[in-house]
Each structure stands twice: as structure tokens, then as C-alpha cells.
Amino acid sequence: MFPSNAVTLTGRLTEFKYMSGNGSEVTKAFCECCFSPIYGRNTRLADHLTLPLGSMDDTVGLEVEVVIFKRDRQHWDQLGEDVVSFETQPDWKPEA
């Protein structure tokens, strides 16, 4: 998850929107050419984007700090002990 103003996107995107179980609107953006997921946005935290690591050109210097939907991780996906994790969508917001 990154502040929206810290993210630069290029290329054409297609968006899909739906209402979440807690009543917020969720937007998922995909590459218009290959349909790879590019980002997610939720109206509960509209000034942040969730980005899959595979969508980034350079991940040097990034470290996992928080994991959401830990319940869906693969058995081989081991988290460090200092990583905050939630089984499902928490009522949580990143620190400023």
C-alpha cells in the first residue's frame, strides 16, 4: 500500500468497481493490453493504492511491513516476525 501521490502510472488502464462487504467502493485497475492487475483502491482509504509487486519496475529497497488477507497466503509464503498481518480486511489505516 502506497500513498497515491507517491505512485506514477503509465499506460492505459481499465477499471472494475464493486461494493465491498463493509459498504466501501473498491476499484481494481488492470492493464488494457494484457489485463494484469495494476492497483486497487478503496473509498475507505482513497488516498492510498495497493500495488502487486509484479506491477513494479523496481522493488529494490521495499520491505513488507503489513500483510492483509494473510489467510489466503501460500504455505511457503513465510512472513518475518516484525510484519504486521491481518487474516482479513482490518479496520486499520497506515500511519502518516
C-alpha positions in Angstrom: 0.0 0.0 0.0 1.4 3.4 -1.0 0.2 7.0 -0.8 -1.4 7.8 -4.2 0.7 10.9 -4.6 3.9 8.7 -4.4 2.9 6.5 -7.3 3.5 7.2 -11.0 1.5 5.2 -13.5 2.0 5.0 -17.3 -0.1 3.1 -19.9 -3.8 2.6 -20.5 -5.8 1.0 -17.7 -9.3 -0.5 -17.4 -11.1 -0.2 -14.1 -13.6 -2.5 -12.4 -15.6 -1.3 -9.4 -17.7 -3.1 -6.8 -19.1 -2.6 -3.3 -17.2 -4.4 -0.6 -18.9 -6.3 2.3 -18.4 -3.3 4.6 -20.0 -0.8 2.2 -17.0 0.8 0.6 -16.4 1.1 -3.1 -13.4 -1.0 -4.3 -11.7 -0.2 -7.6 -9.4 -2.6 -9.4 -7.3 -1.4 -12.3 -5.9 -3.6 -15.0 -3.6 -3.2 -18.0 -5.8 -2.7 -21.0 -3.5 -4.8 -23.2 -2.7 -7.9 -21.0 -5.2 -7.5 -18.1 -2.5 -7.8 -15.5 -3.6 -6.3 -12.2 -2.0 -2.8 -11.6 -3.6 -1.4 -8.5 -6.5 -1.4 -6.1 -8.2 1.4 -4.3 -10.9 1.5 -1.6 -13.0 4.5 -0.7 -12.3 3.9 3.0 -8.6 4.8 2.2 -9.0 6.8 -1.0 -5.6 8.4 -0.8 -3.7 5.1 -1.0 -3.2 2.4 -3.6 -2.5 -1.3 -3.2 0.1 -2.4 -5.8 1.0 -6.0 -6.6 4.8 -6.4 -6.6 4.7 -7.8 -10.1 3.5 -4.5 -11.4 6.6 -2.6 -10.3 9.7 -2.0 -12.4 12.0 -1.7 -9.4 11.3 -3.2 -5.9 14.8 -2.6 -4.5 14.5 -1.1 -1.1 11.0 -2.2 -0.5 10.2 -4.3 2.6 7.0 -5.9 3.7 5.6 -4.1 6.7 1.9 -5.1 6.6 0.0 -8.1 5.1 -3.7 -8.1 4.6 -5.6 -11.3 3.9 -2.9 -13.5 5.5 -5.5 -16.3 5.4 -5.0 -16.5 1.6 -1.2 -16.8 1.6 0.5 -20.0 0.3 2.1 -22.3 2.9 5.6 -21.4 1.6 5.0 -17.7 2.0 6.7 -17.1 5.3 6.4 -13.7 7.0 9.1 -12.0 9.1 8.2 -11.7 12.8 8.2 -7.9 12.6 5.5 -7.9 9.8 2.0 -6.8 11.0 -0.6 -9.2 9.5 -4.3 -9.5 9.3 -6.3 -12.6 8.4 -8.9 -10.4 6.6 -9.6 -6.7 5.8 -9.0 -4.9 9.1 -10.3 -1.6 10.4 -6.8 -0.2 10.0 -5.1 2.7 8.3 -1.4 3.3 7.6 0.4 5.7 9.8 1.1 9.1 8.3 
